[in-house]
Every structure is written in structure tokens, then in C-alpha cells.
Amino acid sequence: MVTRETLKKEIDNVQDQYLGVLFKIIKTFEIPDESNDFVEIENDKQEWFQFIDKFAGCLEGDPIERGPQGEFEVRERLE
């Protein structure tokens, strides 16, 4: 049976270039912390609201205008 201590000893033998991959693999086996997911979602929402607050109204002095539609060519009807 593999123990935590055995795994910890083997980690010291892993080449540095593979530590990131090993870390991702270990994270996939963690028990999900649902409360942490909620915190991350709330943080994402707060970042979005801060973004909107920062940029909302940035075109207030230069409003977007829709130009003329122009002329479209008439094509043969598909049947």
C-alpha cells in the first residue's frame, strides 16, 4: 500500500520541469471545497463589477452612431 510518506519521498525524485504537471494531477484528486468555489465565484463577480464601474460611460462624450446602411446587391433567388 502506498502511504503519504512514500509519496512525499518520491516527490523529491521528480525533475523540476515536471513539478507543475505533478501539482495539477494532485489537485485533481482533492476533495472539492464547495465553500471555496463560492468565494471564487463571488470574487469573479466583484472583478466584473469593478471592470464595469471603471469603463462604463467611457464613450459618453463620443457616442456611437450607426452609419447609413448603403445599397445591397440583388442576387438570384435560391431554389
PyMOL Python script that loads the backbone (N, CA, C, O; Angstrom):
from pymol import cmd

cmd.read_pdbstr("""\
ATOM      1  N   MET A   1       0.840  -1.185   0.000  1.00  0.00           N
ATOM      2  CA  MET A   1       0.000   0.000   0.000  1.00  0.00           C
ATOM      3  C   MET A   1       0.885   1.248   0.000  1.00  0.00           C
ATOM      4  O   MET A   1       1.899   1.306   0.695  1.00  0.00           O
ATOM      5  N   VAL A   2       0.488   2.227  -0.780  1.00  0.00           N
ATOM      6  CA  VAL A   2       1.243   3.476  -0.867  1.00  0.00           C
ATOM      7  C   VAL A   2       0.747   4.412   0.235  1.00  0.00           C
ATOM      8  O   VAL A   2      -0.456   4.609   0.404  1.00  0.00           O
ATOM      9  N   THR A   3       1.670   4.971   0.960  1.00  0.00           N
ATOM     10  CA  THR A   3       1.315   5.903   2.040  1.00  0.00           C
ATOM     11  C   THR A   3       1.682   7.329   1.627  1.00  0.00           C
ATOM     12  O   THR A   3       2.384   7.542   0.638  1.00  0.00           O
ATOM     13  N   ARG A   4       1.202   8.280   2.388  1.00  0.00           N
ATOM     14  CA  ARG A   4       1.536   9.681   2.135  1.00  0.00           C
ATOM     15  C   ARG A   4       3.043   9.907   2.244  1.00  0.00           C
ATOM     16  O   ARG A   4       3.634  10.659   1.470  1.00  0.00           O
ATOM     17  N   GLU A   5       3.639   9.243   3.215  1.00  0.00           N
ATOM     18  CA  GLU A   5       5.075   9.406   3.410  1.00  0.00           C
ATOM     19  C   GLU A   5       5.851   8.907   2.188  1.00  0.00           C
ATOM     20  O   GLU A   5       6.834   9.523   1.774  1.00  0.00           O
ATOM     21  N   THR A   6       5.402   7.792   1.617  1.00  0.00           N
ATOM     22  CA  THR A   6       6.050   7.249   0.427  1.00  0.00           C
ATOM     23  C   THR A   6       5.943   8.236  -0.735  1.00  0.00           C
ATOM     24  O   THR A   6       6.910   8.475  -1.458  1.00  0.00           O
ATOM     25  N   LEU A   7       4.754   8.799  -0.896  1.00  0.00           N
ATOM     26  CA  LEU A   7       4.554   9.781  -1.967  1.00  0.00           C
ATOM     27  C   LEU A   7       5.438  11.005  -1.754  1.00  0.00           C
ATOM     28  O   LEU A   7       6.058  11.498  -2.696  1.00  0.00           O
ATOM     29  N   LYS A   8       5.497  11.489  -0.532  1.00  0.00           N
ATOM     30  CA  LYS A   8       6.310  12.670  -0.238  1.00  0.00           C
ATOM     31  C   LYS A   8       7.778  12.415  -0.554  1.00  0.00           C
ATOM     32  O   LYS A   8       8.463  13.299  -1.069  1.00  0.00           O
ATOM     33  N   LYS A   9       8.266  11.217  -0.251  1.00  0.00           N
ATOM     34  CA  LYS A   9       9.662  10.876  -0.553  1.00  0.00           C
ATOM     35  C   LYS A   9       9.884  10.825  -2.060  1.00  0.00           C
ATOM     36  O   LYS A   9      10.919  11.276  -2.549  1.00  0.00           O
ATOM     37  N   GLU A  10       8.928  10.282  -2.793  1.00  0.00           N
ATOM     38  CA  GLU A  10       9.067  10.162  -4.242  1.00  0.00           C
ATOM     39  C   GLU A  10       9.016  11.515  -4.939  1.00  0.00           C
ATOM     40  O   GLU A  10       9.625  11.700  -5.993  1.00  0.00           O
ATOM     41  N   ILE A  11       8.298  12.442  -4.359  1.00  0.00           N
ATOM     42  CA  ILE A  11       8.206  13.780  -4.954  1.00  0.00           C
ATOM     43  C   ILE A  11       9.588  14.413  -5.044  1.00  0.00           C
ATOM     44  O   ILE A  11       9.871  15.155  -5.985  1.00  0.00           O
ATOM     45  N   ASP A  12      10.447  14.124  -4.074  1.00  0.00           N
ATOM     46  CA  ASP A  12      11.807  14.669  -4.105  1.00  0.00           C
ATOM     47  C   ASP A  12      12.605  14.156  -5.299  1.00  0.00           C
ATOM     48  O   ASP A  12      13.598  14.773  -5.684  1.00  0.00           O
ATOM     49  N   ASN A  13      12.192  13.048  -5.888  1.00  0.00           N
ATOM     50  CA  ASN A  13      12.889  12.473  -7.038  1.00  0.00           C
ATOM     51  C   ASN A  13      12.366  12.996  -8.377  1.00  0.00           C
ATOM     52  O   ASN A  13      12.943  12.700  -9.424  1.00  0.00           O
ATOM     53  N   VAL A  14      11.295  13.759  -8.352  1.00  0.00           N
ATOM     54  CA  VAL A  14      10.698  14.271  -9.589  1.00  0.00           C
ATOM     55  C   VAL A  14      11.529  15.445 -10.098  1.00  0.00           C
ATOM     56  O   VAL A  14      11.924  16.316  -9.322  1.00  0.00           O
ATOM     57  N   GLN A  15      11.793  15.467 -11.398  1.00  0.00           N
ATOM     58  CA  GLN A  15      12.550  16.562 -12.004  1.00  0.00           C
ATOM     59  C   GLN A  15      11.753  17.857 -11.908  1.00  0.00           C
ATOM     60  O   GLN A  15      10.526  17.849 -12.011  1.00  0.00           O
ATOM     61  N   ASP A  16      12.449  18.957 -11.713  1.00  0.00           N
ATOM     62  CA  ASP A  16      11.795  20.256 -11.532  1.00  0.00           C
ATOM     63  C   ASP A  16      10.860  20.607 -12.678  1.00  0.00           C
ATOM     64  O   ASP A  16       9.826  21.237 -12.461  1.00  0.00           O
ATOM     65  N   GLN A  17      11.207  20.210 -13.884  1.00  0.00           N
ATOM     66  CA  GLN A  17      10.376  20.569 -15.036  1.00  0.00           C
ATOM     67  C   GLN A  17       8.996  19.914 -15.000  1.00  0.00           C
ATOM     68  O   GLN A  17       8.084  20.354 -15.700  1.00  0.00           O
ATOM     69  N   TYR A  18       8.838  18.866 -14.192  1.00  0.00           N
ATOM     70  CA  TYR A  18       7.561  18.156 -14.122  1.00  0.00           C
ATOM     71  C   TYR A  18       6.753  18.498 -12.871  1.00  0.00           C
ATOM     72  O   TYR A  18       5.666  17.953 -12.677  1.00  0.00           O
ATOM     73  N   LEU A  19       7.256  19.378 -12.031  1.00  0.00           N
ATOM     74  CA  LEU A  19       6.552  19.694 -10.790  1.00  0.00           C
ATOM     75  C   LEU A  19       5.192  20.337 -11.042  1.00  0.00           C
ATOM     76  O   LEU A  19       4.236  20.052 -10.321  1.00  0.00           O
ATOM     77  N   GLY A  20       5.088  21.197 -12.050  1.00  0.00           N
ATOM     78  CA  GLY A  20       3.807  21.827 -12.369  1.00  0.00           C
ATOM     79  C   GLY A  20       2.764  20.807 -12.776  1.00  0.00           C
ATOM     80  O   GLY A  20       1.610  20.889 -12.354  1.00  0.00           O
ATOM     81  N   VAL A  21       3.164  19.847 -13.594  1.00  0.00           N
ATOM     82  CA  VAL A  21       2.250  18.789 -14.036  1.00  0.00           C
ATOM     83  C   VAL A  21       1.828  17.932 -12.848  1.00  0.00           C
ATOM     84  O   VAL A  21       0.652  17.607 -12.687  1.00  0.00           O
ATOM     85  N   LEU A  22       2.806  17.573 -12.021  1.00  0.00           N
ATOM     86  CA  LEU A  22       2.504  16.759 -10.839  1.00  0.00           C
ATOM     87  C   LEU A  22       1.540  17.484  -9.909  1.00  0.00           C
ATOM     88  O   LEU A  22       0.626  16.875  -9.352  1.00  0.00           O
ATOM     89  N   PHE A  23       1.746  18.774  -9.746  1.00  0.00           N
ATOM     90  CA  PHE A  23       0.860  19.568  -8.891  1.00  0.00           C
ATOM     91  C   PHE A  23      -0.577  19.536  -9.417  1.00  0.00           C
ATOM     92  O   PHE A  23      -1.515  19.365  -8.640  1.00  0.00           O
ATOM     93  N   LYS A  24      -0.753  19.699 -10.721  1.00  0.00           N
ATOM     94  CA  LYS A  24      -2.097  19.666 -11.315  1.00  0.00           C
ATOM     95  C   LYS A  24      -2.752  18.303 -11.106  1.00  0.00           C
ATOM     96  O   LYS A  24      -3.949  18.215 -10.833  1.00  0.00           O
ATOM     97  N   ILE A  25      -1.955  17.240 -11.238  1.00  0.00           N
ATOM     98  CA  ILE A  25      -2.501  15.893 -11.039  1.00  0.00           C
ATOM     99  C   ILE A  25      -2.970  15.724  -9.600  1.00  0.00           C
ATOM    100  O   ILE A  25      -4.058  15.204  -9.351  1.00  0.00           O
ATOM    101  N   ILE A  26      -2.155  16.162  -8.666  1.00  0.00           N
ATOM    102  CA  ILE A  26      -2.528  16.042  -7.247  1.00  0.00           C
ATOM    103  C   ILE A  26      -3.786  16.844  -6.953  1.00  0.00           C
ATOM    104  O   ILE A  26      -4.651  16.380  -6.211  1.00  0.00           O
ATOM    105  N   LYS A  27      -3.902  18.048  -7.526  1.00  0.00           N
ATOM    106  CA  LYS A  27      -5.077  18.899  -7.282  1.00  0.00           C
ATOM    107  C   LYS A  27      -6.357  18.246  -7.789  1.00  0.00           C
ATOM    108  O   LYS A  27      -7.424  18.490  -7.227  1.00  0.00           O
ATOM    109  N   THR A  28      -6.283  17.424  -8.834  1.00  0.00           N
ATOM    110  CA  THR A  28      -7.495  16.796  -9.359  1.00  0.00           C
ATOM    111  C   THR A  28      -8.078  15.774  -8.397  1.00  0.00           C
ATOM    112  O   THR A  28      -9.261  15.444  -8.480  1.00  0.00           O
ATOM    113  N   PHE A  29      -7.248  15.269  -7.479  1.00  0.00           N
ATOM    114  CA  PHE A  29      -7.717  14.257  -6.539  1.00  0.00           C
ATOM    115  C   PHE A  29      -8.154  14.839  -5.201  1.00  0.00           C
ATOM    116  O   PHE A  29      -8.561  14.092  -4.311  1.00  0.00           O
ATOM    117  N   GLU A  30      -8.078  16.143  -5.045  1.00  0.00           N
ATOM    118  CA  GLU A  30      -8.504  16.757  -3.790  1.00  0.00           C
ATOM    119  C   GLU A  30     -10.016  16.706  -3.649  1.00  0.00           C
ATOM    120  O   GLU A  30     -10.748  16.706  -4.639  1.00  0.00           O
ATOM    121  N   ILE A  31     -10.464  16.662  -2.416  1.00  0.00           N
ATOM    122  CA  ILE A  31     -11.895  16.732  -2.137  1.00  0.00           C
ATOM    123  C   ILE A  31     -12.324  18.171  -2.394  1.00  0.00           C
ATOM    124  O   ILE A  31     -11.744  19.100  -1.830  1.00  0.00           O
ATOM    125  N   PRO A  32     -13.332  18.366  -3.238  1.00  0.00           N
ATOM    126  CA  PRO A  32     -13.737  19.734  -3.563  1.00  0.00           C
ATOM    127  C   PRO A  32     -14.266  20.467  -2.336  1.00  0.00           C
ATOM    128  O   PRO A  32     -15.024  19.923  -1.533  1.00  0.00           O
ATOM    129  N   ASP A  33     -13.844  21.702  -2.224  1.00  0.00           N
ATOM    130  CA  ASP A  33     -14.314  22.567  -1.148  1.00  0.00           C
ATOM    131  C   ASP A  33     -15.348  23.505  -1.755  1.00  0.00           C
ATOM    132  O   ASP A  33     -14.999  24.517  -2.362  1.00  0.00           O
ATOM    133  N   GLU A  34     -16.608  23.165  -1.587  1.00  0.00           N
ATOM    134  CA  GLU A  34     -17.684  23.923  -2.229  1.00  0.00           C
ATOM    135  C   GLU A  34     -17.735  25.358  -1.741  1.00  0.00           C
ATOM    136  O   GLU A  34     -18.100  26.257  -2.499  1.00  0.00           O
ATOM    137  N   SER A  35     -17.371  25.587  -0.476  1.00  0.00           N
ATOM    138  CA  SER A  35     -17.399  26.956   0.028  1.00  0.00           C
ATOM    139  C   SER A  35     -16.325  27.784  -0.666  1.00  0.00           C
ATOM    140  O   SER A  35     -16.520  28.978  -0.890  1.00  0.00           O
ATOM    141  N   ASN A  36     -15.188  27.169  -1.011  1.00  0.00           N
ATOM    142  CA  ASN A  36     -14.130  27.867  -1.721  1.00  0.00           C
ATOM    143  C   ASN A  36     -14.590  28.237  -3.127  1.00  0.00           C
ATOM    144  O   ASN A  36     -14.266  29.318  -3.619  1.00  0.00           O
ATOM    145  N   ASP A  37     -15.348  27.344  -3.784  1.00  0.00           N
ATOM    146  CA  ASP A  37     -15.889  27.642  -5.107  1.00  0.00           C
ATOM    147  C   ASP A  37     -16.787  28.864  -5.053  1.00  0.00           C
ATOM    148  O   ASP A  37     -16.757  29.705  -5.951  1.00  0.00           O
ATOM    149  N   PHE A  38     -17.583  28.961  -4.000  1.00  0.00           N
ATOM    150  CA  PHE A  38     -18.478  30.106  -3.837  1.00  0.00           C
ATOM    151  C   PHE A  38     -17.674  31.396  -3.714  1.00  0.00           C
ATOM    152  O   PHE A  38     -18.029  32.421  -4.297  1.00  0.00           O
ATOM    153  N   VAL A  39     -16.600  31.333  -2.956  1.00  0.00           N
ATOM    154  CA  VAL A  39     -15.753  32.514  -2.774  1.00  0.00           C
ATOM    155  C   VAL A  39     -15.140  32.927  -4.098  1.00  0.00           C
ATOM    156  O   VAL A  39     -15.080  34.117  -4.406  1.00  0.00           O
ATOM    157  N   GLU A  40     -14.678  31.951  -4.897  1.00  0.00           N
ATOM    158  CA  GLU A  40     -14.093  32.269  -6.194  1.00  0.00           C
ATOM    159  C   GLU A  40     -15.113  32.907  -7.121  1.00  0.00           C
ATOM    160  O   GLU A  40     -14.791  33.856  -7.837  1.00  0.00           O
ATOM    161  N   ILE A  41     -16.336  32.400  -7.118  1.00  0.00           N
ATOM    162  CA  ILE A  41     -17.389  32.973  -7.957  1.00  0.00           C
ATOM    163  C   ILE A  41     -17.687  34.397  -7.520  1.00  0.00           C
ATOM    164  O   ILE A  41     -17.842  35.288  -8.356  1.00  0.00           O
ATOM    165  N   GLU A  42     -17.765  34.612  -6.224  1.00  0.00           N
ATOM    166  CA  GLU A  42     -18.030  35.955  -5.715  1.00  0.00           C
ATOM    167  C   GLU A  42     -16.893  36.908  -6.087  1.00  0.00           C
ATOM    168  O   GLU A  42     -17.140  38.063  -6.435  1.00  0.00           O
ATOM    169  N   ASN A  43     -15.651  36.429  -6.013  1.00  0.00           N
ATOM    170  CA  ASN A  43     -14.509  37.265  -6.394  1.00  0.00           C
ATOM    171  C   ASN A  43     -14.572  37.611  -7.873  1.00  0.00           C
ATOM    172  O   ASN A  43     -14.297  38.746  -8.260  1.00  0.00           O
ATOM    173  N   ASP A  44     -14.935  36.625  -8.710  1.00  0.00           N
ATOM    174  CA  ASP A  44     -15.069  36.874 -10.141  1.00  0.00           C
ATOM    175  C   ASP A  44     -16.141  37.921 -10.411  1.00  0.00           C
ATOM    176  O   ASP A  44     -15.963  38.803 -11.251  1.00  0.00           O
ATOM    177  N   LYS A  45     -17.262  37.817  -9.689  1.00  0.00           N
ATOM    178  CA  LYS A  45     -18.343  38.786  -9.862  1.00  0.00           C
ATOM    179  C   LYS A  45     -17.875  40.178  -9.467  1.00  0.00           C
ATOM    180  O   LYS A  45     -18.181  41.155 -10.152  1.00  0.00           O
ATOM    181  N   GLN A  46     -17.136  40.276  -8.367  1.00  0.00           N
ATOM    182  CA  GLN A  46     -16.647  41.569  -7.915  1.00  0.00           C
ATOM    183  C   GLN A  46     -15.675  42.177  -8.926  1.00  0.00           C
ATOM    184  O   GLN A  46     -15.711  43.380  -9.184  1.00  0.00           O
ATOM    185  N   GLU A  47     -14.809  41.342  -9.496  1.00  0.00           N
ATOM    186  CA  GLU A  47     -13.887  41.833 -10.518  1.00  0.00           C
ATOM    187  C   GLU A  47     -14.654  42.352 -11.731  1.00  0.00           C
ATOM    188  O   GLU A  47     -14.291  43.375 -12.311  1.00  0.00           O
ATOM    189  N   TRP A  48     -15.720  41.639 -12.112  1.00  0.00           N
ATOM    190  CA  TRP A  48     -16.535  42.069 -13.256  1.00  0.00           C
ATOM    191  C   TRP A  48     -17.193  43.412 -12.958  1.00  0.00           C
ATOM    192  O   TRP A  48     -17.187  44.309 -13.801  1.00  0.00           O
ATOM    193  N   PHE A  49     -17.757  43.552 -11.771  1.00  0.00           N
ATOM    194  CA  PHE A  49     -18.410  44.815 -11.413  1.00  0.00           C
ATOM    195  C   PHE A  49     -17.401  45.958 -11.367  1.00  0.00           C
ATOM    196  O   PHE A  49     -17.727  47.076 -11.767  1.00  0.00           O
ATOM    197  N   GLN A  50     -16.188  45.705 -10.891  1.00  0.00           N
ATOM    198  CA  GLN A  50     -15.154  46.734 -10.878  1.00  0.00           C
ATOM    199  C   GLN A  50     -14.781  47.141 -12.298  1.00  0.00           C
ATOM    200  O   GLN A  50     -14.554  48.319 -12.572  1.00  0.00           O
ATOM    201  N   PHE A  51     -14.716  46.161 -13.202  1.00  0.00           N
ATOM    202  CA  PHE A  51     -14.425  46.444 -14.599  1.00  0.00           C
ATOM    203  C   PHE A  51     -15.518  47.338 -15.189  1.00  0.00           C
ATOM    204  O   PHE A  51     -15.225  48.335 -15.850  1.00  0.00           O
ATOM    205  N   ILE A  52     -16.767  46.976 -14.945  1.00  0.00           N
ATOM    206  CA  ILE A  52     -17.887  47.769 -15.471  1.00  0.00           C
ATOM    207  C   ILE A  52     -17.859  49.178 -14.898  1.00  0.00           C
ATOM    208  O   ILE A  52     -18.040  50.146 -15.636  1.00  0.00           O
ATOM    209  N   ASP A  53     -17.635  49.308 -13.588  1.00  0.00           N
ATOM    210  CA  ASP A  53     -17.576  50.631 -12.963  1.00  0.00           C
ATOM    211  C   ASP A  53     -16.466  51.485 -13.578  1.00  0.00           C
ATOM    212  O   ASP A  53     -16.622  52.694 -13.750  1.00  0.00           O
ATOM    213  N   LYS A  54     -15.342  50.838 -13.908  1.00  0.00           N
ATOM    214  CA  LYS A  54     -14.202  51.572 -14.453  1.00  0.00           C
ATOM    215  C   LYS A  54     -14.471  52.067 -15.866  1.00  0.00           C
ATOM    216  O   LYS A  54     -14.105  53.190 -16.211  1.00  0.00           O
ATOM    217  N   PHE A  55     -15.109  51.237 -16.688  1.00  0.00           N
ATOM    218  CA  PHE A  55     -15.247  51.566 -18.093  1.00  0.00           C
ATOM    219  C   PHE A  55     -16.646  52.020 -18.522  1.00  0.00           C
ATOM    220  O   PHE A  55     -16.816  52.496 -19.645  1.00  0.00           O
ATOM    221  N   ALA A  56     -17.629  51.884 -17.665  1.00  0.00           N
ATOM    222  CA  ALA A  56     -18.978  52.320 -18.026  1.00  0.00           C
ATOM    223  C   ALA A  56     -18.963  53.825 -18.259  1.00  0.00           C
ATOM    224  O   ALA A  56     -18.450  54.589 -17.442  1.00  0.00           O
ATOM    225  N   GLY A  57     -19.516  54.225 -19.354  1.00  0.00           N
ATOM    226  CA  GLY A  57     -19.595  55.649 -19.666  1.00  0.00           C
ATOM    227  C   GLY A  57     -18.332  56.213 -20.285  1.00  0.00           C
ATOM    228  O   GLY A  57     -18.229  57.429 -20.452  1.00  0.00           O
ATOM    229  N   CYS A  58     -17.360  55.370 -20.635  1.00  0.00           N
ATOM    230  CA  CYS A  58     -16.110  55.892 -21.196  1.00  0.00           C
ATOM    231  C   CYS A  58     -16.328  56.528 -22.572  1.00  0.00           C
ATOM    232  O   CYS A  58     -15.492  57.314 -23.016  1.00  0.00           O
ATOM    233  N   LEU A  59     -17.426  56.209 -23.252  1.00  0.00           N
ATOM    234  CA  LEU A  59     -17.733  56.814 -24.550  1.00  0.00           C
ATOM    235  C   LEU A  59     -18.817  57.882 -24.431  1.00  0.00           C
ATOM    236  O   LEU A  59     -19.431  58.259 -25.430  1.00  0.00           O
ATOM    237  N   GLU A  60     -19.049  58.364 -23.231  1.00  0.00           N
ATOM    238  CA  GLU A  60     -20.123  59.326 -23.004  1.00  0.00           C
ATOM    239  C   GLU A  60     -19.964  60.568 -23.882  1.00  0.00           C
ATOM    240  O   GLU A  60     -20.953  61.065 -24.422  1.00  0.00           O
ATOM    241  N   GLY A  61     -18.744  61.075 -24.034  1.00  0.00           N
ATOM    242  CA  GLY A  61     -18.518  62.266 -24.843  1.00  0.00           C
ATOM    243  C   GLY A  61     -18.371  61.961 -26.328  1.00  0.00           C
ATOM    244  O   GLY A  61     -18.308  62.885 -27.139  1.00  0.00           O
ATOM    245  N   ASP A  62     -18.315  60.693 -26.699  1.00  0.00           N
ATOM    246  CA  ASP A  62     -18.128  60.281 -28.089  1.00  0.00           C
ATOM    247  C   ASP A  62     -19.114  59.145 -28.381  1.00  0.00           C
ATOM    248  O   ASP A  62     -18.712  57.987 -28.497  1.00  0.00           O
ATOM    249  N   PRO A  63     -20.398  59.476 -28.499  1.00  0.00           N
ATOM    250  CA  PRO A  63     -21.401  58.411 -28.651  1.00  0.00           C
ATOM    251  C   PRO A  63     -21.232  57.627 -29.948  1.00  0.00           C
ATOM    252  O   PRO A  63     -20.760  58.151 -30.956  1.00  0.00           O
ATOM    253  N   ILE A  64     -21.629  56.368 -29.894  1.00  0.00           N
ATOM    254  CA  ILE A  64     -21.575  55.506 -31.070  1.00  0.00           C
ATOM    255  C   ILE A  64     -22.757  55.841 -31.960  1.00  0.00           C
ATOM    256  O   ILE A  64     -23.895  55.917 -31.497  1.00  0.00           O
ATOM    257  N   GLU A  65     -22.478  56.041 -33.246  1.00  0.00           N
ATOM    258  CA  GLU A  65     -23.542  56.356 -34.191  1.00  0.00           C
ATOM    259  C   GLU A  65     -23.595  55.272 -35.255  1.00  0.00           C
ATOM    260  O   GLU A  65     -22.567  54.739 -35.672  1.00  0.00           O
ATOM    261  N   ARG A  66     -24.794  54.960 -35.680  1.00  0.00           N
ATOM    262  CA  ARG A  66     -24.963  53.983 -36.749  1.00  0.00           C
ATOM    263  C   ARG A  66     -24.980  54.723 -38.074  1.00  0.00           C
ATOM    264  O   ARG A  66     -25.791  55.621 -38.301  1.00  0.00           O
ATOM    265  N   GLY A  67     -24.069  54.324 -38.935  1.00  0.00           N
ATOM    266  CA  GLY A  67     -23.963  54.974 -40.233  1.00  0.00           C
ATOM    267  C   GLY A  67     -25.039  54.483 -41.188  1.00  0.00           C
ATOM    268  O   GLY A  67     -25.820  53.594 -40.850  1.00  0.00           O
ATOM    269  N   PRO A  68     -25.078  55.064 -42.383  1.00  0.00           N
ATOM    270  CA  PRO A  68     -26.069  54.635 -43.373  1.00  0.00           C
ATOM    271  C   PRO A  68     -25.829  53.177 -43.776  1.00  0.00           C
ATOM    272  O   PRO A  68     -24.695  52.699 -43.777  1.00  0.00           O
ATOM    273  N   GLN A  69     -26.901  52.491 -44.114  1.00  0.00           N
ATOM    274  CA  GLN A  69     -26.819  51.073 -44.439  1.00  0.00           C
ATOM    275  C   GLN A  69     -26.252  50.807 -45.821  1.00  0.00           C
ATOM    276  O   GLN A  69     -25.721  49.724 -46.068  1.00  0.00           O
ATOM    277  N   GLY A  70     -26.350  51.748 -46.706  1.00  0.00           N
ATOM    278  CA  GLY A  70     -25.810  51.550 -48.047  1.00  0.00           C
ATOM    279  C   GLY A  70     -26.741  50.704 -48.906  1.00  0.00           C
ATOM    280  O   GLY A  70     -27.846  50.348 -48.495  1.00  0.00           O
ATOM    281  N   GLU A  71     -26.271  50.396 -50.094  1.00  0.00           N
ATOM    282  CA  GLU A  71     -27.058  49.623 -51.049  1.00  0.00           C
ATOM    283  C   GLU A  71     -26.517  48.196 -51.115  1.00  0.00           C
ATOM    284  O   GLU A  71     -25.305  47.988 -51.176  1.00  0.00           O
ATOM    285  N   PHE A  72     -27.405  47.232 -51.101  1.00  0.00           N
ATOM    286  CA  PHE A  72     -27.025  45.837 -51.202  1.00  0.00           C
ATOM    287  C   PHE A  72     -27.387  45.327 -52.588  1.00  0.00           C
ATOM    288  O   PHE A  72     -28.446  45.655 -53.122  1.00  0.00           O
ATOM    289  N   GLU A  73     -26.503  44.523 -53.166  1.00  0.00           N
ATOM    290  CA  GLU A  73     -26.777  43.989 -54.489  1.00  0.00           C
ATOM    291  C   GLU A  73     -27.907  42.962 -54.417  1.00  0.00           C
ATOM    292  O   GLU A  73     -28.050  42.250 -53.423  1.00  0.00           O
ATOM    293  N   VAL A  74     -28.696  42.895 -55.468  1.00  0.00           N
ATOM    294  CA  VAL A  74     -29.780  41.929 -55.556  1.00  0.00           C
ATOM    295  C   VAL A  74     -29.221  40.684 -56.239  1.00  0.00           C
ATOM    296  O   VAL A  74     -28.683  40.767 -57.343  1.00  0.00           O
ATOM    297  N   ARG A  75     -29.345  39.548 -55.593  1.00  0.00           N
ATOM    298  CA  ARG A  75     -28.818  38.311 -56.152  1.00  0.00           C
ATOM    299  C   ARG A  75     -29.936  37.412 -56.660  1.00  0.00           C
ATOM    300  O   ARG A  75     -31.117  37.644 -56.402  1.00  0.00           O
ATOM    301  N   GLU A  76     -29.530  36.386 -57.383  1.00  0.00           N
ATOM    302  CA  GLU A  76     -30.533  35.436 -57.881  1.00  0.00           C
ATOM    303  C   GLU A  76     -31.151  34.694 -56.712  1.00  0.00           C
ATOM    304  O   GLU A  76     -30.485  34.429 -55.712  1.00  0.00           O
ATOM    305  N   ARG A  77     -32.390  34.370 -56.837  1.00  0.00           N
ATOM    306  CA  ARG A  77     -33.102  33.646 -55.800  1.00  0.00           C
ATOM    307  C   ARG A  77     -32.660  32.179 -55.779  1.00  0.00           C
ATOM    308  O   ARG A  77     -32.563  31.547 -56.831  1.00  0.00           O
ATOM    309  N   LEU A  78     -32.398  31.651 -54.619  1.00  0.00           N
ATOM    310  CA  LEU A  78     -32.040  30.238 -54.469  1.00  0.00           C
ATOM    311  C   LEU A  78     -33.301  29.409 -54.397  1.00  0.00           C
ATOM    312  O   LEU A  78     -34.251  29.768 -53.701  1.00  0.00           O
ATOM    313  N   GLU A  79     -33.312  28.325 -55.097  1.00  0.00           N
ATOM    314  CA  GLU A  79     -34.500  27.458 -55.058  1.00  0.00           C
ATOM    315  C   GLU A  79     -34.131  26.047 -54.740  1.00  0.00           C
ATOM    316  O   GLU A  79     -35.004  25.182 -54.667  1.00  0.00           O
TER     317      GLU A  79
END
""", "prot")
cmd.dss("prot")
cmd.show_as("cartoon", "prot")
cmd.util.cbc("prot")
cmd.orient("prot")
